[in-house]
Amino acid sequence: MAAWLNGVDARHWWVRLLNTERDPAVTPPTVADMVLGPLEILVQAVHGARPKLMDQFVRSRFRDLDPANLLSARLELLCAANLAFRHVPFEFGGKAEPDLTWNPGTDAQGWLEIHRGAFSPFDDLQQVLDGELADKGAMLTVRLDEWPLDVRDRNLLHTHISHAIDAAVASGSNQTVAMPELGDGVTGIIERRQEVPGIGRIVVQHTEIVPSENYLGSAAARLAHKVNVDKAGQGRKGKWDATRTVLLVDMSTAHLAMLLGQDGLASWLDSVPIEWQDLPFAAVAVSFSNLHGPFMWGSCRYRPDLKVADRVHLEPVLFALGLPATPGQA
């Protein structure tokens, strides 16, 4: 990994972790170890396979300074490494091509287009508010019945919260702010106080520990738009082989959906409205992964009119990657 990052700007996430000083009093593994250890496993697996266009991937993707692009590159590396683990020949894609090709140049050739999906509007808002609360020395407690995925009228909600933060800091007394954008009856309490160690500046109190129907509905709508609109348009421009190209959307940012488990996720994926007509993909898969491990898991849904001869070239590889077919594909 150090060789891949040789000469890269010190602001790069992985470089910063590599350069982090180790306190002798800290018992390993450190946070840096937990991220860099699995990453090194992925890098070694891909480096050992020596796939076509690997150098281009390292230059243009692995060394990217933008955090969002870097996380996407890590996902692409994860998929490539898992093909290497299973001794499946592969190569990286070029311009206007899917991200990975497996069994290139053979009758069993297939393509994988990889997308790291954004499924975290509520979580993203919390990150923005956390910085504002830290600057002004305040804390926010949100009380809700269902953890939301989407946020209606986000800018308006942010403005209301910002005004309440200012009022709490100026008056020294707690401020209550209504948050209907997050659901019926949702309220927030803002108080002037320091961060609680181990908790942070935002505490979300909710009654459920599983994703609600509204949460899963929001996730399904987002996935459907990514597949039917965003990635479908890209696929048509690239003129991909619609009988051998699989779209993989990593939805790890929809963290509550992980609680569905393998079977629950597969059933949920079967319910997502996918417009298969003219869609340039043989299958759509969803996955979960994290920075602390070298593997992923998820499920795959094949287009209903896919020929058996084409599916047999896709399914064994996808199953080995941890993406078995949904119940509706039996």
N, C-alpha and C positions, 0 to 999 in steps of 0.2 A: 504494500500500500504506500509506503514511504517513497518507493521508486515512482509510482504513478503520480505522486504529488510533488515530485522534485521540481523546485523552482516556482511553485504555485504561490500566489499572494497569501500573506499571513492571515488575511481576513477570512479565508476559506474555512468553513465549519470543521472539516476533518483535520486541517492543518492546525487549527486552534486547539483541538482536542489532543493532537499529537504533541503539541508544544506545551501543554498544561503541566505546570510543575507539580510534582508529587510530594505531598507532606508525609514525612516518615511516620507520623503518628496515625495516619489513615490506613486502615486495614483494607487490602484489596479484596474484591474488585471495586474500583472506583467507578463513578458514573462514566468517565472516559473509557475505562476498560470495558464496560458493559455495551458501549456503542462500537468501539473500535475492534473488539475481539471478533464479533460476528462479521463485521465488515471485512476484516482481514481474511476470514474464511472464504467469503464470497470472491474477493479479489484473487486469492490464490487459485480457487477453482477455475475461474474464467481465464486467468493468466496461463494456467497449465493447459487449458484446452486450445489456446491460440486460435480463436475464431477469426474469420475474415472481418476486416474493418474494426478490430479491437482497438488499434491505435487511434483511429478516428473517434471512437467512443470515448476513450480516455481524454483526448484533447478537447473535444467539443462538449462532452456531457459530464464526465467525472470531475473535471477541473472547473466547472461553472461556479461562479461566486454567488449567484442568486440562490437563496435557500430553497425556494419552491422548485426551481429547476434541478437543484441538487438532490432533493428528495425523490423527484421523478427518476433521476438517473440511478439512484440507489435501488428503486423498484425494478428498473430495467436490469440492473446488475443482479438483483435477487433472482429474477426469472432465468437469466442466462446461467447463473451458477447452479440453479436447481436442475437445469438441463445437463450441465456438466456432471453433477453428482450422479446422474442416472445414465451417464455415458451416451447421451443423445447428441449426435453431431449438430452444431448450430453455427450461425453467423449473425452478426449485427446487420441491420438494414441501412441503406443509404438514403439519399434524398428522395422524398415522395414514395418511400417504401415502408412497409410495416417494420416495427422495431427489431424483431427477431425472426429468423427462419430456422426451422429444424429439419433435419435430414435433407439438406440442400442438394439439389441435383439428382434426386431419386424419385421413384414413384410415390414414396411416402412423405414427400415434402409438404410442409405446412408453414403458415405464417402466424405471428402473434403481434397484434397491435396493443400497446400497453398504455394505460391512462391512469394517473393518480387523481381520483375524483375529490372534489371539494364538497364535503357533506357536513360542514361545521359552522354555519352562520352564527349560532348561539355561542359556541365556543370561541369563535373569532371575536365576537363582540366583547366577551369577557376579557380576552387578552388586551384589547384596546383600553377597556375601562380600568384594568389592573394598573396600567401605567399611569393613568390620570389619577387614580386613587393614591398611588405611591407618591406622586408629585405633591399632592395636597394633604397627605397625612390622614387619610380616611379609610373606612371599611364599608363594604356593601354586603348586606344579607338579603338574599332573594328567596321568597317563599312561594312555591308553586306546587300544583298537584301532578302535572305531567312535565317531564323534561322535554323541551321543544328542540327541534332541529332547525327550523326556519325562524326568522324574526320579521314580522310585519312592520313596515315603516321604521326600519332600523335607525335612520338618521333622526327622526322625530323622537324616538325612545332615547337615543343617546343624548339629545339636547335636554330632555327632561331630567335625565340622571345627572348630567353635568351641572344644571342649575341647582339641583338638590344637594350635590356635593359642595358647591360654593356656599349654599345657605348653611349647611351643617358646619362647615369650617368657620364661617364668619360668626355664627351665633353660638357655637359650642354645644348645640343641642341636636338631638337626633332628628332626622327628617324622613318622613314617609313619602314614597313616590309610587303612584299607580303605574303598573306595567301591563296594560291590556294587550300590547303587542306580543306578549309572551303567552297569553292565555287568559281566560276569564278569571277574575279575582286575584291575579298575581300582583303582589306588592313587593317593594324593596325598602329596607331600612338602612339609612346611611348615618354613620356615626363617626365622629372625629376621634380616631385612636390609631395606635401603631399596629402594624401587621402582627397577627398571631403566628408564632413560629410553627412551621409544619402545616399550616392551613392556608395561608395567603391572605389577600385582601378582599377576596370575594368568597362568600359562603352561600351555596345553593341548597336550600332545604326542600326536599320533595318526598312524596309518599311512596313512589313506585321504584322498584329496582329492575324492572324489565321495560323494554321499549313499548310505548303506547301505540295504539292504532294510528293516532295522528302522526307520531314520530315515523312509523314505518311507511305511512302514506306519503309523507314529505320526502323520505328517502327514495321511495319508488318513483315519485314524480321527477326528482332530480336525475335519477339513473335513466329514466325513459328519455328525458331531454338530451342527456349526453349521448345516448345511443342513437336515437331517432333523428336528431338534428346535428349536434356538434360533430361527432365522430363519423356519422354517415356521410356528411358533406366532405370531410377530409378524405374518407375512403374512396369516394367517387372521383375526386381529383387525382388520387394516386393510381386509379385504375387497378385496384387490387383484385386478386382471384377470390370471388365471393364464395366459392365452394371449398376453399382451403384456408381462409383467413379468419382467425378468432380474435374478437375484441375482449380484452381483459381490463376491467375497471376495478382498481383497488379502492375500496370504500372504508378503509381503516378509520377515517375521520368520523364516520358514523359509528362511534364506539359502542353505543348501546345495542346496535344490531348484532354485535358479537355475542351477546347473551342469548341469541336465538339458537346457537349451536349449529352443527353441520346440517342436521335434518330440517330444523326450523328455517335456516337461511335458504336451503334448497326450495322449500315450499313457498317461501316469500318470493324468490326469484321467478318461480313459475307464474306468479300473479302480476308481475310487472308488465305494463302494456308496451310490448315491443312491436313496431311496425315492420314486419319481416319483408313485405313486398318492396322490392328494389333496394333492400338494405344490403350493403356490400360485405356482409359477414356470414360465415357459416354457423357461427355460434357466438353467444355473449356469455362471458364468465365474470364473476365478481370474486374478490379475494380480500383477505385481511392479513396484515403483516405488521411488524414493528421493528424498531431499530435495535432491539436486543436479541434477535434471533435470526438464523439463516434460512428459515422456512416460511411458508405461507399456507393458508387453507382457504377454501371457498367452495364454489359450486359453478357448474356450467350448464347452460341451456342451449340446445341445438335448434336450428331453424326446422320447422316441421316438415318442410319439403326437401330436406337434405338427403341426397342419395346415400344408401348404405355404403357403397364403395368409397365415398368421400369421408363419411364419418369414421370408418375403420382406420383411416390414416390420421385422424385427429384425436380420437378418444383415448387410446392408450397413453399418449404423451400427456394429455391434459389430466388424466386420472393420476398419473405418476407425479404430476406437479401439485396434487392435492385439490384438484378441481373436478370431482365426479359429476356425472349427469344428474339433473334434477329428477324428482319422481315423475314428472310429466313426460319424461323422455323414454320411459320404460317401454 
